[in-house]
């Protein structure tokens, strides 16, 4: 190994170093032949250096992956040790090499990052199987060679893949937006630069110390109170601990150190072999186990190198775009939001907790982006186009220019919105429109003043539950609600009670799997079946709002009885607190969310009982059209601007007006300028919107004449066309509405 290190340090061109390496290996292993085959095209292996075969065959002999013994090693990415190679059924004779006299054969793949970049072979004339130690030593040399080829650029030529080449990845947009920046890997990879050790005993001791720390970290994680109630997550972490204590894994790393590698290089070599063996498997369980081992290996490498465990502990660039296989919502909140531009996950769904938090942060996010973590390197340029469900890694200059132009246009639009954010949302004919903000995190509350919103029209209390590994205690909930009320001051804030279930699963609640969770045991249904859960929350809200105004809204109300039972529970908790001498809110407004079509036909009974009504358009429309909005095959099967939807919303608005009950629109429908214009035409004057939608919708509001608009919208609906979107666009053009 010392002589190999000297060869690498001596320099010279690529061919000179390859020639010296095969000569050195043949002499050290006392073999007649040593040859190196490198991957040239996608399926070609070229003889690039040899000691013992005909030198004229160098750069002339080519085998396909899967052809001959060399091709078999490349295809399966595992060693082959034969006493009589010509008798093997996969043996392929190449007369130009002059290998007729040689019988015994051992070959190992040259691997880097689990990818095959070549094959290293030794041969002898007598029949014999090479010892396990010899095969192990050859694998170590192959790893060192892979690193040498990578440094020299030969790896790129060998496998035809340039890590800095432009790559396009398809995913699924989970939020909205466009982002340009530089890659930050959530779990940074450690590039192993020192491969050959000076003292095997010292490297073994370093490994033992790092492994002890790794196991202690996993044990500490499992012992924490937050994780001890984590349900299914606990089982995952228990499996993780089992892998960390796997003796076979430790033994393979120690064997690699014994061949002359540093502790870091030994971990990387074992990880490469594991990746090569399991990386191509289709079985989801085996792929997950590979991810576990890779995560453990990366964690061990970071301990050995003294690197931070996660990127959130390192200094971020100003335009960081975060890449991870998967991530929890609390981990995302650890990052500096001012420097974070976007998020890309290999595994994530629309309803994943981290996706919900990303939407609350207005962070462009792409999920289901397979393979991007292994392909990317820290610091590489990346562009996220959520509208096209694409991530451009190392984009070429023309792509960068095109997206830069789009970003500049977007920036100019944002400047226009910034100029009007503190102006009132008043139409051209003097109608006041209330634009509130959706919130769920303290970062949303902190930015209320700069958002241009009037109030917080929806505070999603479930986000506190989702970022926690256990059920938040009463005092913890009370602390959050009091902080929100303190921050908003004289402005209003509407707290929605716990809305979990469906696409928002809390592992520590131990909920059973459901075939159709969106229409299953969730929100108010769960709260009424488990009253202790919501009673603690109501008590926390009442105590936090002591002496102040409290507005509470109950989600997914399907019957009048569900609302009255929930409201009675709230006032019973108020009376209980007052009985024991606690200060209670000065006033309490109670509202309901209209998210189920059946409630529309009970509004004449419900409206006299409520102080306000909020139309949750996301759930209402998916139930109205029987189309799951989280399923890409059905999410585009309905349009908000269709005659049935408009008639439904018009009916709700008319009934609320008849009962003099304030009604607001909450959800995606009100956050799009054209749809917001149509709702203004139906008579809606209250909206609760994502922060990013407030500027565009306010600009639209200030360009509208409501009397003319109402007349035009009602006229369009009388035409009985099922698709009203083209007519709405025509109205906007004719009336000069700014969209």
LOMI-902201 format. One record per residue (C-alpha): chain; residue number from 1; x, y, z. Coordinates in steps of 0.25 Angstrom, whole numbers, plus 5000, padded with zeros to 4 digits. Example, Ala and Ser with C-alpha at 12.3 -4.5 7.8 and 13.67 -1.06 7.14 Angstrom:
mol, seq, c1, c2, c3
A, 1, 5049, 4982, 5031
A, 2, 5055, 4996, 5029
//
This chain:
mol, seq, c1, c2, c3
A, 1, 5000, 5000, 5000
A, 2, 5012, 5009, 5003
A, 3, 5017, 5007, 4989
A, 4, 5004, 5009, 4983
A, 5, 5003, 5022, 4990
A, 6, 5016, 5026, 4984
A, 7, 5012, 5023, 4970
A, 8, 5000, 5032, 4972
A, 9, 5009, 5043, 4978
A, 10, 5019, 5042, 4967
A, 11, 5010, 5048, 4956
A, 12, 5011, 5045, 4942
A, 13, 5000, 5043, 4932
A, 14, 4989, 5034, 4933
A, 15, 4995, 5022, 4925
A, 16, 5008, 5023, 4932
A, 17, 5001, 5022, 4946
A, 18, 4992, 5010, 4941
A, 19, 5004, 5003, 4936
A, 20, 5012, 5005, 4949
A, 21, 5000, 5000, 4957
A, 22, 4998, 4987, 4949
A, 23, 5013, 4984, 4950
A, 24, 5013, 4987, 4965
A, 25, 5001, 4978, 4968
A, 26, 5006, 4966, 4959
A, 27, 5019, 4967, 4967
A, 28, 5013, 4968, 4981
A, 29, 5003, 4957, 4979
A, 30, 5013, 4948, 4971
A, 31, 5004, 4946, 4959
A, 32, 5008, 4945, 4945
A, 33, 4997, 4955, 4940
A, 34, 4990, 4967, 4945
A, 35, 4980, 4975, 4936
A, 36, 4971, 4987, 4937
A, 37, 4958, 4988, 4929
A, 38, 4951, 5002, 4930
A, 39, 4937, 5005, 4926
A, 40, 4938, 5014, 4913
A, 41, 4923, 5015, 4908
A, 42, 4911, 5011, 4915
A, 43, 4913, 4996, 4912
A, 44, 4928, 4994, 4908
A, 45, 4940, 4990, 4916
A, 46, 4953, 4993, 4910
A, 47, 4966, 4987, 4914
A, 48, 4974, 4999, 4918
A, 49, 4987, 4994, 4924
A, 50, 4993, 4980, 4926
A, 51, 5005, 4973, 4932
A, 52, 5007, 4959, 4926
A, 53, 4997, 4959, 4914
A, 54, 5000, 4964, 4900
A, 55, 5003, 4979, 4901
A, 56, 4998, 4980, 4887
A, 57, 4984, 4977, 4892
A, 58, 4983, 4989, 4901
A, 59, 4972, 4999, 4896
A, 60, 4969, 4988, 4886
A, 61, 4962, 4977, 4894
A, 62, 4947, 4981, 4898
A, 63, 4937, 4973, 4905
A, 64, 4922, 4977, 4907
A, 65, 4916, 4977, 4921
A, 66, 4912, 4963, 4924
A, 67, 4921, 4957, 4913
A, 68, 4932, 4948, 4918
A, 69, 4937, 4947, 4932
A, 70, 4941, 4962, 4933
A, 71, 4927, 4966, 4928
A, 72, 4921, 4956, 4938
A, 73, 4928, 4963, 4949
A, 74, 4924, 4977, 4944
A, 75, 4910, 4973, 4942
A, 76, 4908, 4967, 4956
A, 77, 4918, 4976, 4963
A, 78, 4924, 4965, 4972
A, 79, 4938, 4958, 4972
A, 80, 4940, 4945, 4964
A, 81, 4951, 4935, 4969
A, 82, 4953, 4923, 4959
A, 83, 4964, 4912, 4960
A, 84, 4961, 4908, 4945
A, 85, 4956, 4920, 4938
A, 86, 4955, 4914, 4923
A, 87, 4945, 4904, 4928
A, 88, 4935, 4914, 4933
A, 89, 4923, 4915, 4924
A, 90, 4924, 4930, 4924
A, 91, 4939, 4930, 4919
A, 92, 4941, 4938, 4906
A, 93, 4954, 4935, 4899
A, 94, 4961, 4947, 4893
A, 95, 4973, 4942, 4884
A, 96, 4980, 4955, 4883
A, 97, 4982, 4956, 4898
A, 98, 4991, 4943, 4899
A, 99, 4984, 4938, 4912
A, 100, 4984, 4923, 4907
A, 101, 4994, 4919, 4918
A, 102, 4987, 4925, 4930
A, 103, 4977, 4917, 4938
A, 104, 4975, 4923, 4951
A, 105, 4967, 4936, 4951
A, 106, 4962, 4946, 4961
A, 107, 4955, 4959, 4958
A, 108, 4948, 4970, 4966
A, 109, 4940, 4982, 4962
A, 110, 4945, 4996, 4962
A, 111, 4934, 5003, 4970
A, 112, 4932, 5018, 4973
A, 113, 4919, 5022, 4980
A, 114, 4913, 5008, 4977
A, 115, 4915, 5010, 4962
A, 116, 4924, 5001, 4954
A, 117, 4935, 5008, 4947
A, 118, 4944, 4996, 4943
A, 119, 4950, 4982, 4947
A, 120, 4963, 4979, 4953
A, 121, 4968, 4965, 4949
A, 122, 4980, 4956, 4953
A, 123, 4983, 4942, 4947
A, 124, 4993, 4931, 4949
A, 125, 4997, 4919, 4941
A, 126, 4995, 4908, 4951
A, 127, 4981, 4904, 4956
A, 128, 4978, 4909, 4970
A, 129, 4968, 4918, 4977
A, 130, 4973, 4931, 4982
A, 131, 4972, 4932, 4997
A, 132, 4961, 4941, 5004
A, 133, 4972, 4951, 5009
A, 134, 4977, 4952, 4994
A, 135, 4963, 4956, 4989
A, 136, 4961, 4966, 5000
A, 137, 4975, 4972, 4997
A, 138, 4971, 4973, 4982
A, 139, 4958, 4980, 4986
A, 140, 4965, 4990, 4994
A, 141, 4974, 4993, 4983
A, 142, 4962, 4994, 4974
A, 143, 4956, 5005, 4983
A, 144, 4969, 5013, 4983
A, 145, 4970, 5012, 4968
A, 146, 4955, 5017, 4967
A, 147, 4959, 5029, 4975
A, 148, 4971, 5032, 4966
A, 149, 4963, 5031, 4954
A, 150, 4953, 5040, 4960
A, 151, 4964, 5051, 4963
A, 152, 4970, 5049, 4949
A, 153, 4957, 5050, 4942
A, 154, 4958, 5036, 4936
A, 155, 4946, 5032, 4943
A, 156, 4937, 5042, 4935
A, 157, 4943, 5036, 4922
A, 158, 4942, 5022, 4927
A, 159, 4927, 5022, 4930
A, 160, 4922, 5034, 4922
A, 161, 4916, 5041, 4934
A, 162, 4921, 5055, 4938
A, 163, 4917, 5058, 4952
A, 164, 4916, 5073, 4947
A, 165, 4908, 5070, 4935
A, 166, 4894, 5076, 4933
A, 167, 4883, 5066, 4938
A, 168, 4868, 5068, 4939
A, 169, 4860, 5061, 4950
A, 170, 4845, 5060, 4950
A, 171, 4837, 5060, 4963
A, 172, 4824, 5065, 4968
A, 173, 4822, 5079, 4972
A, 174, 4817, 5080, 4986
A, 175, 4816, 5095, 4988
A, 176, 4817, 5106, 4978
A, 177, 4828, 5115, 4973
A, 178, 4842, 5116, 4966
A, 179, 4855, 5115, 4972
A, 180, 4870, 5116, 4968
A, 181, 4881, 5114, 4977
A, 182, 4892, 5104, 4981
A, 183, 4891, 5090, 4986
A, 184, 4892, 5087, 5001
A, 185, 4891, 5072, 5005
A, 186, 4883, 5071, 5018
A, 187, 4892, 5060, 5022
A, 188, 4906, 5064, 5016
A, 189, 4914, 5054, 5010
A, 190, 4929, 5053, 5014
A, 191, 4939, 5052, 5002
A, 192, 4949, 5042, 5007
A, 193, 4963, 5048, 5002
A, 194, 4973, 5040, 5011
A, 195, 4971, 5026, 5007
A, 196, 4984, 5019, 5011
A, 197, 4988, 5018, 5026
A, 198, 5001, 5019, 5033
A, 199, 4997, 5011, 5045
A, 200, 4986, 5000, 5044
A, 201, 4985, 4999, 5059
A, 202, 4983, 5014, 5061
A, 203, 4972, 5014, 5050
A, 204, 4965, 5002, 5057
A, 205, 4965, 5010, 5070
A, 206, 4959, 5022, 5063
A, 207, 4948, 5013, 5057
A, 208, 4945, 5007, 5071
A, 209, 4944, 5021, 5077
A, 210, 4935, 5026, 5066
A, 211, 4926, 5014, 5066
A, 212, 4924, 5016, 5081
A, 213, 4920, 5030, 5079
A, 214, 4910, 5026, 5067
A, 215, 4904, 5015, 5076
A, 216, 4903, 5025, 5088
A, 217, 4896, 5035, 5079
A, 218, 4886, 5026, 5074
A, 219, 4883, 5021, 5088
A, 220, 4882, 5035, 5093
A, 221, 4872, 5038, 5082
A, 222, 4863, 5026, 5086
A, 223, 4864, 5030, 5101
A, 224, 4859, 5044, 5099
A, 225, 4845, 5047, 5104
A, 226, 4841, 5052, 5090
A, 227, 4844, 5039, 5083
A, 228, 4840, 5029, 5094
A, 229, 4825, 5032, 5090
A, 230, 4828, 5032, 5075
A, 231, 4820, 5020, 5071
A, 232, 4824, 5015, 5057
A, 233, 4836, 5024, 5057
A, 234, 4841, 5017, 5069
A, 235, 4841, 5004, 5062
A, 236, 4849, 5010, 5051
A, 237, 4859, 5015, 5060
A, 238, 4860, 5002, 5067
A, 239, 4863, 4996, 5054
A, 240, 4874, 5007, 5052
A, 241, 4880, 5003, 5065
A, 242, 4880, 4989, 5061
A, 243, 4888, 4992, 5049
A, 244, 4898, 5001, 5057
A, 245, 4901, 4989, 5066
A, 246, 4902, 4979, 5054
A, 247, 4915, 4971, 5057
A, 248, 4917, 4967, 5042
A, 249, 4917, 4982, 5038
A, 250, 4928, 4985, 5048
A, 251, 4936, 4972, 5044
A, 252, 4936, 4976, 5029
A, 253, 4941, 4990, 5032
A, 254, 4952, 4985, 5041
A, 255, 4956, 4975, 5031
A, 256, 4957, 4986, 5021
A, 257, 4966, 4994, 5031
A, 258, 4975, 4982, 5032
A, 259, 4978, 4983, 5017
A, 260, 4984, 4997, 5019
A, 261, 4972, 5006, 5018
A, 262, 4969, 5018, 5027
A, 263, 4956, 5016, 5035
A, 264, 4949, 5026, 5026
A, 265, 4953, 5019, 5014
A, 266, 4949, 5005, 5020
A, 267, 4935, 5010, 5023
A, 268, 4934, 5016, 5009
A, 269, 4939, 5002, 5003
A, 270, 4929, 4994, 5011
A, 271, 4918, 5004, 5008
A, 272, 4921, 5003, 4993
A, 273, 4920, 4988, 4993
A, 274, 4907, 4989, 5000
A, 275, 4902, 4999, 4990
A, 276, 4906, 4991, 4979
A, 277, 4899, 4978, 4984
A, 278, 4886, 4985, 4988
A, 279, 4885, 4997, 4979
A, 280, 4879, 4991, 4967
A, 281, 4868, 4983, 4975
A, 282, 4854, 4986, 4973
A, 283, 4849, 4981, 4986
A, 284, 4845, 4993, 4995
A, 285, 4849, 4986, 5008
A, 286, 4864, 4984, 5003
A, 287, 4865, 4998, 4997
A, 288, 4860, 5004, 5011
A, 289, 4871, 4995, 5018
A, 290, 4881, 5000, 5008
A, 291, 4877, 5015, 5012
A, 292, 4879, 5011, 5027
A, 293, 4893, 5006, 5024
A, 294, 4896, 5018, 5016
A, 295, 4891, 5027, 5026
A, 296, 4899, 5020, 5037
A, 297, 4912, 5020, 5028
A, 298, 4910, 5035, 5026
A, 299, 4908, 5038, 5040
A, 300, 4920, 5029, 5044
A, 301, 4929, 5037, 5034
A, 302, 4924, 5050, 5039
A, 303, 4928, 5046, 5053
A, 304, 4942, 5041, 5048
A, 305, 4944, 5054, 5040
A, 306, 4939, 5063, 5051
A, 307, 4928, 5069, 5042
A, 308, 4914, 5074, 5046
A, 309, 4903, 5063, 5047
A, 310, 4894, 5071, 5038
A, 311, 4895, 5083, 5029
A, 312, 4886, 5091, 5038
A, 313, 4898, 5091, 5048
A, 314, 4907, 5097, 5037
A, 315, 4908, 5111, 5031
A, 316, 4898, 5111, 5019
A, 317, 4900, 5119, 5006
A, 318, 4890, 5131, 5004
A, 319, 4883, 5123, 4993
A, 320, 4882, 5109, 4999
A, 321, 4873, 5098, 4993
A, 322, 4872, 5087, 5002
A, 323, 4873, 5072, 4997
A, 324, 4869, 5060, 5005
A, 325, 4864, 5046, 5003
A, 326, 4853, 5049, 5014
A, 327, 4852, 5059, 5025
A, 328, 4843, 5062, 5037
A, 329, 4836, 5075, 5039
A, 330, 4844, 5079, 5051
A, 331, 4857, 5077, 5044
A, 332, 4852, 5087, 5033
A, 333, 4850, 5097, 5044
A, 334, 4864, 5096, 5049
A, 335, 4869, 5103, 5036
A, 336, 4871, 5118, 5035
A, 337, 4858, 5122, 5027
A, 338, 4865, 5135, 5022
A, 339, 4875, 5126, 5014
A, 340, 4866, 5115, 5010
A, 341, 4861, 5116, 4995
A, 342, 4855, 5102, 4993
A, 343, 4854, 5088, 4997
A, 344, 4855, 5075, 4989
A, 345, 4852, 5061, 4995
A, 346, 4853, 5047, 4988
A, 347, 4842, 5042, 4996
A, 348, 4830, 5051, 5000
A, 349, 4815, 5052, 4997
A, 350, 4805, 5064, 4997
A, 351, 4800, 5061, 5011
A, 352, 4814, 5059, 5017
A, 353, 4816, 5067, 5030
A, 354, 4829, 5073, 5024
A, 355, 4821, 5077, 5012
A, 356, 4810, 5084, 5020
A, 357, 4821, 5092, 5028
A, 358, 4828, 5096, 5015
A, 359, 4815, 5101, 5010
A, 360, 4814, 5109, 5023
A, 361, 4828, 5115, 5020
A, 362, 4824, 5118, 5005
A, 363, 4836, 5109, 5002
A, 364, 4836, 5103, 4987
A, 365, 4837, 5088, 4989
A, 366, 4838, 5077, 4980
A, 367, 4835, 5062, 4985
A, 368, 4837, 5048, 4979
A, 369, 4850, 5053, 4972
A, 370, 4857, 5039, 4971
A, 371, 4872, 5038, 4970
A, 372, 4875, 5053, 4972
A, 373, 4882, 5051, 4985
A, 374, 4893, 5042, 4980
A, 375, 4895, 5050, 4967
A, 376, 4896, 5064, 4974
A, 377, 4908, 5070, 4981
A, 378, 4909, 5081, 4991
A, 379, 4910, 5095, 4984
A, 380, 4905, 5090, 4971
A, 381, 4895, 5100, 4964
A, 382, 4881, 5095, 4963
A, 383, 4868, 5101, 4959
A, 384, 4854, 5097, 4964
A, 385, 4842, 5099, 4954
A, 386, 4830, 5094, 4963
A, 387, 4820, 5098, 4952
A, 388, 4827, 5088, 4942
A, 389, 4830, 5078, 4953
A, 390, 4845, 5079, 4950
A, 391, 4859, 5080, 4956
A, 392, 4870, 5085, 4947
A, 393, 4884, 5080, 4953
A, 394, 4896, 5087, 4948
A, 395, 4887, 5094, 4937
A, 396, 4894, 5099, 4924
A, 397, 4895, 5114, 4922
A, 398, 4883, 5115, 4913
A, 399, 4874, 5109, 4924
A, 400, 4880, 5118, 4934
A, 401, 4878, 5130, 4926
A, 402, 4863, 5126, 4923
A, 403, 4860, 5124, 4938
A, 404, 4868, 5137, 4942
A, 405, 4858, 5145, 4933
A, 406, 4846, 5138, 4939
A, 407, 4852, 5141, 4953
A, 408, 4854, 5155, 4949
A, 409, 4840, 5156, 4945
A, 410, 4835, 5150, 4957
A, 411, 4844, 5159, 4966
A, 412, 4837, 5171, 4958
A, 413, 4824, 5166, 4962
A, 414, 4828, 5164, 4976
A, 415, 4832, 5179, 4976
A, 416, 4819, 5183, 4971
A, 417, 4812, 5175, 4982
A, 418, 4822, 5181, 4992
A, 419, 4818, 5195, 4988
A, 420, 4803, 5192, 4991
A, 421, 4804, 5183, 5003
A, 422, 4801, 5194, 5013
A, 423, 4790, 5200, 5005
A, 424, 4776, 5196, 5008
A, 425, 4769, 5185, 5000
A, 426, 4758, 5194, 4995
A, 427, 4751, 5193, 4981
A, 428, 4750, 5204, 4971
A, 429, 4736, 5206, 4975
A, 430, 4739, 5207, 4990
A, 431, 4736, 5193, 4995
A, 432, 4745, 5188, 5006
A, 433, 4750, 5174, 5005
A, 434, 4757, 5167, 5017
A, 435, 4769, 5159, 5013
A, 436, 4774, 5151, 5025
A, 437, 4786, 5141, 5026
A, 438, 4787, 5126, 5028
A, 439, 4797, 5123, 5039
A, 440, 4801, 5111, 5047
A, 441, 4816, 5114, 5051
A, 442, 4822, 5126, 5059
A, 443, 4829, 5130, 5047
A, 444, 4816, 5133, 5040
A, 445, 4811, 5141, 5052
A, 446, 4825, 5149, 5053
A, 447, 4823, 5153, 5038
A, 448, 4808, 5157, 5039
A, 449, 4811, 5172, 5039
A, 450, 4820, 5171, 5026
A, 451, 4810, 5162, 5019
A, 452, 4800, 5172, 5016
A, 453, 4789, 5164, 5023
A, 454, 4779, 5170, 5032
A, 455, 4778, 5158, 5042
A, 456, 4780, 5144, 5044
A, 457, 4768, 5137, 5038
A, 458, 4773, 5123, 5041
A, 459, 4783, 5118, 5051
A, 460, 4785, 5103, 5048
A, 461, 4787, 5098, 5062
A, 462, 4791, 5084, 5057
A, 463, 4805, 5089, 5052
A, 464, 4810, 5089, 5067
A, 465, 4805, 5075, 5068
A, 466, 4812, 5070, 5055
A, 467, 4826, 5076, 5058
A, 468, 4826, 5069, 5071
A, 469, 4829, 5054, 5074
A, 470, 4819, 5053, 5085
A, 471, 4806, 5060, 5089
A, 472, 4809, 5074, 5094
A, 473, 4805, 5076, 5108
A, 474, 4795, 5087, 5112
A, 475, 4805, 5097, 5117
A, 476, 4813, 5095, 5104
A, 477, 4800, 5098, 5096
A, 478, 4796, 5110, 5105
A, 479, 4810, 5116, 5103
A, 480, 4809, 5115, 5088
A, 481, 4795, 5121, 5087
A, 482, 4798, 5132, 5097
A, 483, 4810, 5136, 5089
A, 484, 4802, 5137, 5076
A, 485, 4791, 5146, 5083
A, 486, 4803, 5155, 5089
A, 487, 4809, 5156, 5075
A, 488, 4796, 5160, 5067
A, 489, 4792, 5170, 5078
A, 490, 4779, 5177, 5074
A, 491, 4777, 5169, 5061
A, 492, 4768, 5157, 5061
A, 493, 4773, 5142, 5060
A, 494, 4764, 5130, 5058
A, 495, 4769, 5118, 5064
A, 496, 4764, 5105, 5057
A, 497, 4764, 5093, 5067
A, 498, 4772, 5081, 5064
A, 499, 4770, 5076, 5050
A, 500, 4778, 5063, 5049
A, 501, 4775, 5050, 5042
A, 502, 4773, 5048, 5027
A, 503, 4786, 5053, 5021
A, 504, 4792, 5058, 5035
A, 505, 4795, 5046, 5043
A, 506, 4801, 5047, 5057
A, 507, 4809, 5034, 5059
A, 508, 4808, 5036, 5074
A, 509, 4793, 5035, 5074
A, 510, 4793, 5021, 5069
A, 511, 4782, 5023, 5058
A, 512, 4778, 5011, 5050
A, 513, 4781, 5011, 5035
A, 514, 4768, 5014, 5027
A, 515, 4765, 5011, 5012
A, 516, 4760, 5025, 5010
A, 517, 4766, 5034, 5021
A, 518, 4761, 5047, 5015
A, 519, 4747, 5043, 5018
A, 520, 4750, 5035, 5030
A, 521, 4753, 5037, 5045
A, 522, 4758, 5051, 5046
A, 523, 4757, 5066, 5051
A, 524, 4744, 5068, 5059
A, 525, 4740, 5053, 5058
A, 526, 4753, 5049, 5065
A, 527, 4751, 5060, 5075
A, 528, 4737, 5056, 5079
A, 529, 4741, 5042, 5080
A, 530, 4754, 5045, 5088
A, 531, 4748, 5058, 5096
A, 532, 4760, 5058, 5106
A, 533, 4769, 5062, 5094
A, 534, 4761, 5074, 5090
A, 535, 4758, 5078, 5104
A, 536, 4772, 5080, 5107
A, 537, 4774, 5089, 5095
A, 538, 4761, 5097, 5098
A, 539, 4766, 5099, 5112
A, 540, 4779, 5104, 5107
A, 541, 4773, 5114, 5097
A, 542, 4764, 5119, 5108
A, 543, 4775, 5121, 5118
A, 544, 4784, 5127, 5107
A, 545, 4773, 5137, 5104
A, 546, 4769, 5141, 5118
A, 547, 4763, 5155, 5118
A, 548, 4764, 5156, 5102
A, 549, 4756, 5152, 5090
A, 550, 4756, 5138, 5086
A, 551, 4752, 5133, 5073
A, 552, 4751, 5118, 5071
A, 553, 4747, 5110, 5059
A, 554, 4743, 5095, 5058
A, 555, 4748, 5087, 5045
A, 556, 4740, 5077, 5037
A, 557, 4726, 5079, 5043
A, 558, 4717, 5070, 5036
A, 559, 4704, 5072, 5044
A, 560, 4698, 5082, 5053
A, 561, 4700, 5073, 5065
A, 562, 4715, 5072, 5063
A, 563, 4716, 5087, 5064
A, 564, 4707, 5089, 5076
A, 565, 4714, 5078, 5084
A, 566, 4727, 5084, 5081
A, 567, 4723, 5098, 5084
A, 568, 4716, 5093, 5097
A, 569, 4730, 5086, 5101
A, 570, 4737, 5099, 5099
A, 571, 4727, 5107, 5108
A, 572, 4727, 5096, 5118
A, 573, 4742, 5097, 5119
A, 574, 4741, 5113, 5121
A, 575, 4731, 5111, 5132
A, 576, 4740, 5101, 5139
A, 577, 4752, 5110, 5138
A, 578, 4743, 5122, 5144
A, 579, 4738, 5113, 5155
A, 580, 4752, 5110, 5160
A, 581, 4756, 5125, 5159
A, 582, 4763, 5126, 5146
A, 583, 4762, 5138, 5137
A, 584, 4754, 5135, 5124
A, 585, 4754, 5142, 5111
A, 586, 4746, 5155, 5110
A, 587, 4738, 5150, 5098
A, 588, 4737, 5137, 5090
A, 589, 4733, 5136, 5076
A, 590, 4731, 5122, 5071
A, 591, 4731, 5118, 5056
A, 592, 4730, 5105, 5047
A, 593, 4737, 5101, 5035
A, 594, 4729, 5098, 5023
A, 595, 4736, 5086, 5017
A, 596, 4726, 5076, 5014
A, 597, 4714, 5078, 5004
A, 598, 4704, 5072, 5013
A, 599, 4706, 5084, 5023
A, 600, 4701, 5093, 5012
A, 601, 4687, 5087, 5013
A, 602, 4687, 5090, 5028
A, 603, 4692, 5104, 5028
A, 604, 4678, 5109, 5031
A, 605, 4679, 5102, 5045
A, 606, 4694, 5104, 5046
A, 607, 4696, 5119, 5043
A, 608, 4687, 5124, 5055
A, 609, 4697, 5116, 5064
A, 610, 4710, 5122, 5059
A, 611, 4717, 5135, 5060
A, 612, 4724, 5133, 5046
A, 613, 4726, 5123, 5035
A, 614, 4738, 5119, 5028
A, 615, 4738, 5112, 5014
A, 616, 4749, 5102, 5013
A, 617, 4750, 5101, 4998
A, 618, 4760, 5090, 4997
A, 619, 4752, 5079, 5004
A, 620, 4739, 5084, 5000
A, 621, 4742, 5083, 4985
A, 622, 4749, 5069, 4986
A, 623, 4736, 5064, 4993
A, 624, 4727, 5072, 4984
A, 625, 4733, 5066, 4971
A, 626, 4738, 5052, 4978
A, 627, 4752, 5055, 4973
A, 628, 4764, 5053, 4983
A, 629, 4772, 5066, 4982
A, 630, 4784, 5058, 4987
A, 631, 4784, 5048, 4975
A, 632, 4790, 5053, 4962
A, 633, 4781, 5044, 4954
A, 634, 4768, 5051, 4960
A, 635, 4773, 5065, 4965
A, 636, 4771, 5072, 4951
A, 637, 4758, 5065, 4949
A, 638, 4750, 5077, 4954
A, 639, 4751, 5092, 4953
A, 640, 4747, 5103, 4963
A, 641, 4742, 5112, 4952
A, 642, 4731, 5102, 4947
A, 643, 4716, 5105, 4948
A, 644, 4713, 5094, 4959
A, 645, 4724, 5100, 4968
A, 646, 4720, 5114, 4966
A, 647, 4705, 5111, 4968
A, 648, 4709, 5104, 4981
A, 649, 4717, 5116, 4986
A, 650, 4707, 5126, 4982
A, 651, 4696, 5118, 4990
A, 652, 4705, 5118, 5002
A, 653, 4708, 5133, 5001
A, 654, 4693, 5137, 4999
A, 655, 4689, 5128, 5012
A, 656, 4700, 5135, 5020
A, 657, 4695, 5149, 5016
A, 658, 4681, 5145, 5019
A, 659, 4685, 5141, 5033
A, 660, 4695, 5153, 5034
A, 661, 4707, 5143, 5037
A, 662, 4721, 5147, 5033
A, 663, 4726, 5137, 5023
A, 664, 4741, 5136, 5018
A, 665, 4748, 5127, 5007
A, 666, 4759, 5119, 5012
A, 667, 4768, 5110, 5003
A, 668, 4774, 5110, 4989
A, 669, 4762, 5116, 4982
A, 670, 4763, 5130, 4988
A, 671, 4778, 5130, 4987
A, 672, 4778, 5131, 4971
A, 673, 4775, 5145, 4965
A, 674, 4765, 5140, 4955
A, 675, 4757, 5131, 4964
A, 676, 4758, 5142, 4975
A, 677, 4751, 5152, 4964
A, 678, 4740, 5142, 4962
A, 679, 4738, 5140, 4977
A, 680, 4737, 5156, 4978
A, 681, 4727, 5155, 4967
A, 682, 4719, 5145, 4975
A, 683, 4719, 5155, 4987
A, 684, 4730, 5149, 4996
A, 685, 4737, 5160, 5003
A, 686, 4746, 5152, 5013
A, 687, 4758, 5143, 5009
A, 688, 4768, 5136, 5018
A, 689, 4780, 5133, 5009
A, 690, 4794, 5128, 5009
A, 691, 4804, 5139, 5011
A, 692, 4809, 5138, 4996
A, 693, 4795, 5140, 4991
A, 694, 4792, 5153, 4998
A, 695, 4800, 5162, 4989
A, 696, 4794, 5157, 4976
A, 697, 4780, 5156, 4981
A, 698, 4781, 5171, 4987
A, 699, 4785, 5176, 4974
A, 700, 4773, 5169, 4967
A, 701, 4764, 5175, 4978
A, 702, 4769, 5189, 4976
A, 703, 4766, 5188, 4961
A, 704, 4752, 5183, 4962
A, 705, 4738, 5190, 4961
A, 706, 4730, 5181, 4969
A, 707, 4716, 5186, 4963
A, 708, 4721, 5184, 4949
A, 709, 4728, 5171, 4953
A, 710, 4715, 5165, 4960
A, 711, 4707, 5168, 4948
A, 712, 4716, 5161, 4939
A, 713, 4719, 5149, 4947
A, 714, 4704, 5146, 4949
A, 715, 4701, 5148, 4934
A, 716, 4712, 5138, 4931
A, 717, 4706, 5128, 4940
A, 718, 4692, 5130, 4933
A, 719, 4698, 5125, 4921
A, 720, 4698, 5111, 4927
A, 721, 4712, 5107, 4922
A, 722, 4719, 5096, 4930
A, 723, 4733, 5103, 4929
A, 724, 4733, 5117, 4933
A, 725, 4748, 5119, 4933
A, 726, 4748, 5125, 4919
A, 727, 4737, 5135, 4922
A, 728, 4744, 5139, 4935
A, 729, 4756, 5142, 4927
A, 730, 4748, 5150, 4917
A, 731, 4742, 5158, 4928
A, 732, 4755, 5161, 4934
A, 733, 4760, 5166, 4920
A, 734, 4748, 5174, 4918
A, 735, 4748, 5181, 4931
A, 736, 4763, 5183, 4933
A, 737, 4765, 5174, 4945
A, 738, 4779, 5172, 4949
A, 739, 4782, 5157, 4950
//
